């Protein structure tokens, strides 16, 4: 779907057929002509009161009205309902009212403490070393290759020299995993109950509908 500021098709019929462009304008109470942004804003304004997070999933009348308004907007934006799905609609709401997806990677990097090359090396260092022996910090082992050496500085130099690329890949994976987990969680929280999302330990969970 293209949500740019393009002009939307004009309504032409006083008694529109169901799921036609004219029907979509009527359902959204949208005057013609209208830009794509106007149609999108109007849709959000009209549908907000019927959103599952507002009314609850048990309110069938609200659910029917929310779907009708969503189908109307989709018809205007895509010109067809063949690509319509409630999952896609909930994703649209998530992107509109939670965070711009394009901004999320930088936010996730910052929250994980992986914003700079030095930060990534330090986090990777912490995750890839283990103290050996009875005296803390006396001998440190690299969990990536088994190399052991005395002192934190020495093991840090080893990781930079031998595993710098692995640190970058490790950090990229951590950001990607966290980003996908966050979006899946927000999708579940916004109404798509049962959508699995990742947890920090690598396992998955999901939100259940309240009893």
N, C-alpha and C positions, 0 to 999 in steps of 0.2 A: 504494500500500500504506500502511496505517496502522500505525505501530509504537508507538502509545501504550499506556498501561498498562490496556488493556481486557482483559476475560476472554476467553480462547480457548475455542472449542467443545470439548465433552467427547468423549472416545473412548467408543464403545459396543460395539464388536465384538471378539471374541477372535481372529478370523481375518479381518482387514480386507482389502478389495479394494484392488488397486493404485491409488495416487493418490487414495485417499479420505482424509477427515480422520482416520479411525482408523489408516490406514496411516501417515500423517504423524506421529502421536503415537508409533507403534511405532518408526519409523525413527530418530526423534530420542531415543528412550528417555525420553520426557517424560511425567511423571505429570499426571493431570487432577484438578481444573481447573488451568489455568495462565494467567498474565497474558501479555500481548503481550511485555513486557520479559523475562519468564522464558523464553519461547519463543525470543526473539532471542538472549539470552545463551547458552542451551543450544545453539542452532544454531552459534554461533561457537565454543563450546568443543568440540563434536563434530567440526566441519568443519575446524578449524585444521590438524590433522595431515595433511589431504588436500589442502590448498590448493596450487594450481599453483606458487606461489612457494616452497613447502616441498619439494614432491616433484618439481617439474620437469614440463614439459608432455609429456615422453615417457613418464611413468608412467601408463599407460592405466587400470590398476586404481584408482589413487588418483583419477584424473580421473572415473571412473565413480562412485566413492563420494562424491566431492565434489558431483557433480551430483545424486545421489540425496538427499543431506542438504539440498542447496539447494532442490530441488523440494519436499521435505517441509516445510521452513520456509515456502516460498512458499505452499504449499497452506493452511497454518494461517493465515498473515497475510492472504492475498488471497481464500481460499476457492475458488480456481481456478488452473489452470496456463496458462490462455489468455494471460495477460500475462507469463508467465515467459520470461526470456532470460538467458543467461550474462553478457551485457553489463550487464544490470540487477543481477545478483548481484555482479559485480566492483565496480560502482559502490557497492553497499551496503557492501562491505568497505572500499572507499576512504574512504567517509564515516565509518565506524566507527573505523578505526585510523590514519588519516592526520591529518586535521584536520576540525573542524566547518566545513562549507561556509559557514555564516553568519559565521564569524570571519575567513574568508580575505580579503575585500576590505580590511579594516583592516590586515591583515598585509602584503598586497601594496602598499598605499599607503605604509606605513612603509618597506618595503624599497626602493621606487622613489624615496623622498624626496619624496612627494607628499601628506604628511599634513595640511598646513595650506594655507590660501589663499596665503600668502607663499611657501611651498615650491613650490606649483604654478606661481606666476608666475615664480619663479627658474628652475625646470627648463625652463619654456616659453621663457624669455628665452635660456637657453643653447642651446636647440635651434633657435631662430628667428632668430638673428643671425649675421653673418659679418663678419670684419674685412676692410676694403678698404684698398688702398694698400700701400706698402712699410713703413710704420711701424706695428707692431702696436698696435691700440687707438686709433689716431688718428681713423680714420673707420670707422663701423660701419653695416652695411646690414641692414635688416629683410627677411628672406626671404619674409615674408607679403605685403608690399605694395611692396617696393622702396625704401622711404624710407631715406635716408642722412643721418647726422648725426655730428658729432664727439663722442666721449666715451661711456663706458658709461652714465653716469647719464642722459644725454639720450635714448639709445635705450631705456633701461628705462622712462622716463617715457612715451615714445611707445607702447610695448607695453601699458602699463597703461591709457593713455587710449584707444587704438584697438583693442586686441586682447584685452581682459580676458576677454570671453566665449569667445573662441577658446582661450584658455589653459585655461579650465575644461573645454571640450569635448575639448581635446587630452589633458588629464590623465585625464579619464573614459575616453577611448578606450584610453590606455596601461594603466590599471588593468584594464579589461575584457579587453583582449587578453592581458595577462599572466596574469590569473586563468584564463581559458579554456585558455591554453597549459599552465599548471601542472596543471590538472585532467586535461587530455588526456594529458600526460606521465605522471602518476601512474596513470592508467587503463591506459596501455600498460605501465608498469613492474609493475603488479599482475597482469598476465596477458593483457591484450588486445593482444598484439603486433600491430604493423601499424597501430595507431591513430595518425594523424598529429597532431603537436603543433607549435605555432608557435615560431619562434626570434626573438631580439631584432631581427634584420635584416628580419623580415617573411616569411622563407621558412619552409618546413615540413620536418620530418624525422620519422622513426619508428624504433622499436627493432626490430631483427631478432632472430629466434630464434638462439641460439648454434649454431654449426656442430657 
